[in-house]
Amino acid sequence: MTGWRLLYERGARFDAPRDHAGVPTVVACRVDEPLLVLGSTQDDVPFRGVEVVRRRSGGGAVLVTSDGVVWVDVFVPAGHPVWEQDVGRAFWWLGDAWAGALASLGVAGRVEVHRGALVGSRWSRQVCFAGLGPGEVTVDGRKAVGIAQRRTREGALFQCALALAWEPGRIAHLLALGPDAEGELSGAVGPVGLLHPDDCTMALLDHLP
């Protein structure tokens, strides 16, 4: 890995702007307590039991826990070699990096990067892992890495969530989705197992172009 600055944040506020100073940057975000992270345009719903923040990129909610989700922000300055003008294709290189990282970590199963259009479901507007977008990564056909993007004149911020574990009942309860949600969400995610978050971050760094 060369050319990427690595930062660590604990208890990160996912809505907080950062000064990346035009430098390609990876930020490994860690939490001590569960945190429900909403998409930038997601509707408010009655929450209970965890702290709630709103991130700067779009999409559905992610329940971030210390051992259940690895959250990594990747900032790419405009004009960087991986910068892609097409908003959909802009995710592909990062999905490839995540796929390579998972393979290097020994994740079992067929790891693939989705290069098609957005695939929605009944719950995908509320729950990030209930849908599948360009550049996102699946294991045996089930989503393992979610990626959301926010673009400005300075560059693109990609906010990534890698599922180590999956608790469909918990997020359905927090978002008050109703009695059908847990069963319908249960097969949406292909969690990769209890890997160490720092190992996942370093594997991603090793596969960034």
Backbone hydrogen bonds in HBPLUS format (Angstrom, degrees):
<---DONOR---> <-ACCEPTOR-->    atom                        ^
c    i                          cat <-CA-CA->   ^        H-A-AA   ^      H-
h    n   atom  resd res      DA  || num        DHA   H-A  angle D-A-AA Bond
n    s   type  num  typ     dist DA aas  dist angle  dist       angle   num
A0005-ARG N   A0024-PRO O   2.93 MM  19  6.26 172.7  1.93 154.2 154.7     1
A0026-VAL N   A0005-ARG O   2.74 MM  21  6.06 163.9  1.77 172.0 176.5     2
A0007-LEU N   A0026-VAL O   2.84 MM  19  6.23 158.2  1.89 161.5 167.9     3
A0028-ALA N   A0007-LEU O   2.85 MM  21  6.24 163.2  1.88 161.2 158.4     4
A0009-GLU N   A0028-ALA O   2.95 MM  19  6.20 163.2  1.98 152.8 152.1     5
A0030-ARG N   A0009-GLU O   2.74 MM  21  6.10 157.0  1.79 158.5 166.5     6
A0011-GLY N   A0030-ARG O   2.61 MM  19  6.01 153.3  1.68 153.3 162.8     7
A0016-ALA N   A0013-ARG O   3.06 MM   3  5.50 169.1  2.07 118.6 121.5     8
A0023-VAL N   A0020-HIS O   2.92 MM   3  5.71 165.0  1.95 128.4 132.7     9
A0025-THR N   A0075-PHE O   3.08 MM  50  5.08 153.3  2.16 134.8 143.1    10
A0075-PHE N   A0025-THR O   2.77 MM  50  5.08 168.2  1.78 156.0 160.1    11
A0027-VAL N   A0073-ASP O   2.77 MM  46  4.98 165.4  1.79 149.1 153.7    12
A0073-ASP N   A0027-VAL O   2.87 MM  46  4.98 164.0  1.90 148.7 151.2    13
A0029-CYS N   A0071-TRP O   3.06 MM  42  5.52 155.9  2.12 149.3 155.3    14
A0035-LEU N   A0064-VAL O   2.90 MM  29  5.16 154.7  1.96 149.4 157.3    15
A0064-VAL N   A0035-LEU O   2.80 MM  29  5.16 164.0  1.82 164.1 158.5    16
A0036-LEU N   A0051-GLU O   2.92 MM  15  6.23 174.6  1.92 165.1 164.4    17
A0053-VAL N   A0036-LEU O   3.02 MM  17  6.39 160.2  2.06 158.2 162.0    18
A0037-VAL N   A0062-VAL O   2.83 MM  25  5.21 174.9  1.83 159.0 157.3    19
A0062-VAL N   A0037-VAL O   2.93 MM  25  5.21 149.4  2.02 138.7 148.5    20
A0038-LEU N   A0053-VAL O   2.86 MM  15  6.21 171.9  1.87 155.8 155.7    21
A0055-ARG N   A0038-LEU O   2.86 MM  17  6.03 166.4  1.88 165.9 163.5    22
A0042-GLN N   A0039-GLY O   3.25 MM   3  5.11 161.2  2.29 102.7 108.4    23
A0040-SER N   A0057-SER O   2.80 MM  17  5.41 158.4  1.84 135.3 141.4    24
A0061-ALA N   A0126-GLN O   2.76 MM  65  5.90 166.2  1.78 130.8 128.9    25
A0128-CYS N   A0061-ALA O   3.00 MM  67  5.32 167.5  2.01 131.8 135.9    26
A0164-LEU N   A0068-GLY O   2.85 MM  96  4.91 151.9  1.93 134.3 139.5    27
A0165-ALA N   A0068-GLY O   3.15 MM  97  4.74 156.8  2.20 132.9 128.5    28
A0070-VAL N   A0162-LEU O   2.91 MM  92  4.98 160.3  1.95 143.7 149.2    29
A0162-LEU N   A0070-VAL O   2.88 MM  92  4.98 164.3  1.90 144.3 149.4    30
A0072-VAL N   A0160-CYS O   3.00 MM  88  5.15 157.4  2.06 137.5 144.7    31
A0160-CYS N   A0072-VAL O   2.83 MM  88  5.15 166.3  1.85 152.8 156.2    32
A0074-VAL N   A0158-PHE O   2.77 MM  84  5.04 160.5  1.81 150.4 157.1    33
A0158-PHE N   A0074-VAL O   2.77 MM  84  5.04 172.3  1.78 151.7 154.5    34
A0076-VAL N   A0156-ALA O   2.89 MM  80  5.27 163.8  1.91 154.4 159.9    35
A0156-ALA N   A0076-VAL O   2.84 MM  80  5.27 158.6  1.89 152.7 157.2    36
A0080-HIS N   A0077-PRO O   3.10 MM   3  5.61 158.3  2.15 136.9 136.5    37
A0078-ALA N   A0154-GLU O   2.96 MM  76  5.74 162.4  1.99 125.1 124.9    38
A0083-TRP N   A0080-HIS O   2.86 MM   3  5.19 158.3  1.91 117.6 125.0    39
A0090-ALA N   A0086-ASP O   2.95 MM   4  5.93 132.4  2.18 146.7 160.0    40
A0091-PHE N   A0088-GLY O   3.39 MM   3  6.19 170.9  2.40 118.3 120.3    41
A0092-TRP N   A0089-ARG O   3.01 MM   3  5.44 149.4  2.11 114.9 123.4    42
A0095-GLY N   A0091-PHE O   3.04 MM   4  6.29 156.3  2.10 156.4 164.0    43
A0096-ASP N   A0092-TRP O   2.90 MM   4  6.21 154.4  1.96 154.4 161.7    44
A0097-ALA N   A0093-TRP O   3.04 MM   4  6.34 147.9  2.15 138.9 147.3    45
A0098-TRP N   A0094-LEU O   2.97 MM   4  6.28 158.2  2.01 150.0 155.3    46
A0099-ALA N   A0095-GLY O   2.88 MM   4  6.11 158.8  1.93 149.7 156.0    47
A0100-GLY N   A0096-ASP O   2.96 MM   4  6.18 159.4  2.00 147.8 152.9    48
A0101-ALA N   A0097-ALA O   2.93 MM   4  6.16 151.8  2.01 144.0 152.2    49
A0102-LEU N   A0098-TRP O   2.90 MM   4  6.18 162.1  1.94 156.3 159.6    50
A0103-ALA N   A0099-ALA O   3.04 MM   4  6.25 160.7  2.07 148.6 153.9    51
A0104-SER N   A0100-GLY O   2.99 MM   4  6.18 155.7  2.05 145.7 152.2    52
A0105-LEU N   A0101-ALA O   3.04 MM   4  6.28 133.9  2.26 141.6 153.9    53
A0105-LEU N   A0102-LEU O   3.18 MM   3  5.06 130.8  2.44  92.7 105.9    54
A0107-VAL N   A0102-LEU O   3.13 MM   5  5.55 167.1  2.14 159.1 155.0    55
A0106-GLY N   A0103-ALA O   3.08 MM   3  5.25 159.4  2.12 105.6 111.4    56
A0140-ASP N   A0110-ARG O   2.78 MM  30  4.81 163.1  1.81 134.2 139.0    57
A0112-GLU N   A0138-THR O   2.99 MM  26  5.35 158.6  2.04 145.1 151.4    58
A0138-THR N   A0112-GLU O   2.88 MM  26  5.35 161.6  1.91 154.0 160.2    59
A0114-HIS N   A0136-GLU O   2.84 MM  22  5.52 174.5  1.85 168.4 170.0    60
A0135-GLY N   A0114-HIS O   2.63 MM  21  5.21 157.6  1.67 175.0 166.9    61
A0119-VAL N   A0132-LEU O   2.70 MM  13  5.00 168.2  1.72 156.0 160.2    62
A0132-LEU N   A0119-VAL O   2.91 MM  13  5.00 156.7  1.96 142.5 149.3    63
A0124-SER N   A0121-SER O   3.36 MM   3  5.17 159.5  2.40 100.5 106.3    64
A0126-GLN N   A0123-TRP O   3.00 MM   3  5.51 141.1  2.16 112.8 123.6    65
A0127-VAL N   A0123-TRP O   2.89 MM   4  5.93 161.2  1.92 160.9 167.1    66
A0130-ALA N   A0127-VAL O   3.10 MM   3  5.44 162.3  2.13 114.0 119.0    67
A0131-GLY N   A0128-CYS O   3.38 MM   3  6.20 172.7  2.39 123.4 124.2    68
A0136-GLU N   A0133-GLY O   3.15 MM   3  5.68 162.5  2.19 133.7 136.9    69
A0137-VAL N   A0145-VAL O   3.24 MM   8  4.97 148.2  2.35 129.0 137.7    70
A0144-ALA N   A0137-VAL O   2.76 MM   7  5.69 172.5  1.76 158.2 155.5    71
A0145-VAL N   A0137-VAL O   3.16 MM   8  4.97 160.2  2.20 138.0 138.0    72
A0139-VAL N   A0142-ARG O   2.74 MM   3  5.31 157.0  1.79 152.0 152.8    73
A0142-ARG N   A0139-VAL O   3.15 MM   3  5.31 166.3  2.17 109.3 113.4    74
A0143-LYS N   A0188-ALA O   3.25 MM  45  6.49 135.3  2.46 156.5 145.4    75
A0190-GLY N   A0143-LYS O   2.81 MM  47  5.43 163.8  1.84 128.2 132.8    76
A0163-ALA N   A0144-ALA O   2.89 MM  19  5.38 168.5  1.90 161.8 165.8    77
A0146-GLY N   A0161-ALA O   2.89 MM  15  5.16 161.4  1.92 150.2 152.8    78
A0161-ALA N   A0146-GLY O   2.87 MM  15  5.16 156.0  1.93 148.8 153.8    79
A0148-ALA N   A0159-GLN O   2.96 MM  11  5.20 158.3  2.01 140.3 147.1    80
A0159-GLN N   A0148-ALA O   2.79 MM  11  5.20 159.8  1.83 148.7 155.5    81
A0150-ARG N   A0157-LEU O   2.87 MM   7  5.17 146.1  1.99 143.9 154.4    82
A0157-LEU N   A0150-ARG O   2.82 MM   7  5.17 170.5  1.83 153.0 155.9    83
A0152-THR N   A0155-GLY O   2.87 MM   3  5.38 166.3  1.89 164.8 169.4    84
A0192-VAL N   A0163-ALA O   3.00 MM  29  6.48 160.6  2.04 152.9 153.1    85
A0193-GLY N   A0164-LEU O   3.11 MM  29  4.85 140.6  2.27 128.6 131.0    86
A0170-ARG N   A0167-GLU O   3.15 MM   3  5.46 123.4  2.49 104.3 117.6    87
A0171-ILE N   A0167-GLU O   3.30 MM   4  6.66 166.5  2.32 163.3 164.9    88
A0172-ALA N   A0168-PRO O   3.02 MM   4  6.03 156.3  2.07 145.9 153.3    89
A0173-HIS N   A0169-GLY O   3.01 MM   4  6.09 149.7  2.11 138.8 146.5    90
A0174-LEU N   A0170-ARG O   2.97 MM   4  6.25 164.5  2.00 151.7 155.6    91
A0175-LEU N   A0171-ILE O   3.01 MM   4  6.09 152.4  2.08 146.3 152.6    92
A0177-LEU N   A0172-ALA O   3.02 MM   5  5.21 167.4  2.03 149.6 153.7    93
A0176-ALA N   A0173-HIS O   3.09 MM   3  4.96 155.8  2.15 100.6 108.0    94
A0181-ALA N   A0178-GLY O   3.38 MM   3  5.93 153.0  2.46 114.3 121.0    95
A0184-GLU N   A0180-ASP O   3.26 MM   4  6.42 162.8  2.29 154.5 159.7    96
A0185-LEU N   A0181-ALA O   2.81 MM   4  5.90 144.8  1.94 158.7 168.9    97
A0186-SER N   A0182-GLU O   3.04 MM   4  5.95 128.8  2.32 143.3 154.9    98
A0188-ALA N   A0185-LEU O   3.07 MM   3  5.29 168.5  2.08 116.4 119.6    99
A0195-LEU N   A0193-GLY O   2.81 MM   2  5.79 134.3  2.02 110.8  96.2   100
A0199-ASP N   A0196-HIS O   2.99 MM   3  5.28 121.7  2.34 106.6 121.4   101
A0200-CYS N   A0196-HIS O   3.11 MM   4  6.51 153.4  2.19 154.3 162.4   102
A0201-THR N   A0197-PRO O   2.99 MM   4  6.30 157.9  2.04 151.2 156.8   103
A0202-MET N   A0198-ASP O   2.98 MM   4  6.17 167.2  2.00 151.0 154.0   104
A0203-ALA N   A0199-ASP O   2.94 MM   4  6.06 152.5  2.01 143.7 151.6   105
A0204-LEU N   A0200-CYS O   2.98 MM   4  6.22 153.2  2.05 146.1 153.1   106
A0205-LEU N   A0201-THR O   2.98 MM   4  6.30 162.3  2.02 151.5 156.0   107
A0206-ASP N   A0202-MET O   2.98 MM   4  6.19 152.0  2.06 144.5 151.7   108
A0207-HIS N   A0204-LEU O   2.94 MM   3  5.24 144.3  2.07 106.5 117.5   109
A0208-LEU N   A0205-LEU O   3.31 MM   3  5.30 164.0  2.34 102.5 107.3   110
